[in-house]
Amino acid sequence: MKIVRSIIREHFEGIEELDGEMAVNLGYFDDTKQQILYAIVKEGHSTFKLVDAPTKE
């Protein structure tokens, strides 16, 4: 549990709607900050999705 708490503390960015489903935003996937990792829980099963990060203009 200590490892799970550490991951959540470091990476949890909030809960958002993604493609009509609620998703946990786990922040940038890697140091390039080009993709964001989401965890989606649906019907008791979890999946992960990488989404391109918004570009800064």
C-alpha angles and dihedrals in degrees: 000000000000090000093048092050090050092052092049093047092050101039112024108113099167143275119291140171111256121180090341094309132098111252136183111235107221095182131239116355095220144352094282088069092214097122136039123214118224129187115210121194115197127167092347096308127102129216133177129227132190115213128187110255117242112264118243112234 
